[in-house]
Amino acid sequence: MTDITAKYNEAEKLKDAGKYDEAVDLLKEILQESPSHVLTHLTLGRIYTLQQKFDAAVEHGQKACELEPADPFNFTAMSVTYQRVFAGTQDHKYIQLAEEAMAESRRLESLK
């Protein structure tokens, strides 16, 4: 198991335990070492939605999609992030963005 994998697994445990700030600190360490670690971006997106830090959640979700633009899962996760941001902000632009991300996920899935 690599050091990054061990750190990521520990961050997941912290997240699951509700220790979001500690998990975020560890995830940020991972990104210092490996800025393209997609799972870290996805997990930060989830934690930031839980913390109602919606801009940061969107930023990390978009980064995951940018890093792996052919992975339908990333776009599904982005759609869910947009839905959660809408729920927290009531800003209707996130509904359209969620629909677009899900459409992209479906398009990519159809290419497999």
QUITAQUI-V940414 format. One record per residue. RES is the residue in one letter. PSI is psi in degrees with one decimal (NA if undefined). D_LAST is the distance of its C-alpha to the last C-alpha in whole Angstrom. Layout:
# QUITAQUI-V940414
RES/PSI/D_LAST + RES/PSI/D_LAST
This chain:
# QUITAQUI-V940414
M/130.2/30 + T/163.4/30 + D/-39.4/32 + I/-42.6/29 + T/-43.1/28 + A/-43.6/31 + K/-42.9/32 + Y/-45.4/28 + N/-39.5/29 + E/-40.9/33 + A/-39.5/31 + E/-42.3/29 + K/-42.8/32 + L/-43.1/34 + K/-47.2/32 + D/-28.1/32 + A/0.0/36 + G/12.5/36 + K/69.2/37 + Y/-43.2/35 + D/-40.6/38 + E/-40.7/38 + A/-43.8/34 + V/-43.5/33 + D/-44.6/36 + L/-40.9/34 + L/-36.8/31 + K/-35.6/33 + E/-42.8/34 + I/-44.4/30 + L/-27.5/29 + Q/-40.3/33 + E/-37.4/32 + S/82.7/28 + P/-16.7/27 + S/17.4/23 + H/98.9/23 + V/-44.0/20 + L/-34.6/21 + T/-43.2/25 + H/-42.7/24 + L/-41.8/22 + T/-39.4/25 + L/-40.0/28 + G/-43.7/26 + R/-46.6/26 + I/-43.2/30 + Y/-31.3/31 + T/-38.7/30 + L/-33.1/32 + Q/1.4/35 + Q/33.3/35 + K/73.8/34 + F/-37.8/32 + D/-42.5/32 + A/-37.9/31 + A/-46.8/28 + V/-43.5/26 + E/-45.5/27 + H/-35.0/25 + G/-43.3/22 + Q/-36.3/22 + K/-40.7/22 + A/-41.9/19 + C/-37.0/17 + E/-41.2/19 + L/-35.6/19 + E/73.9/15 + P/-8.3/14 + A/3.3/10 + D/111.5/10 + P/-31.0/10 + F/-39.9/12 + N/-37.4/15 + F/-31.8/15 + T/-45.3/15 + A/-37.9/18 + M/-40.3/19 + S/-44.7/20 + V/-40.6/22 + T/-47.0/24 + Y/-39.9/25 + Q/-41.7/26 + R/-37.2/28 + V/-41.9/29 + F/-45.8/30 + A/-33.7/32 + G/-24.0/34 + T/-22.4/35 + Q/21.0/35 + D/111.8/34 + H/-15.3/32 + K/-26.0/30 + Y/-23.3/27 + I/-47.5/26 + Q/-43.2/25 + L/-38.8/23 + A/-43.5/22 + E/-40.7/21 + E/-42.1/19 + A/-41.3/17 + M/-38.3/16 + A/-39.9/15 + E/-40.0/13 + S/-45.6/11 + R/-40.5/10 + R/-45.6/9 + L/-38.5/7 + E/-36.3/6 + S/-18.8/6 + L/-12.6/4 + K/NA/0
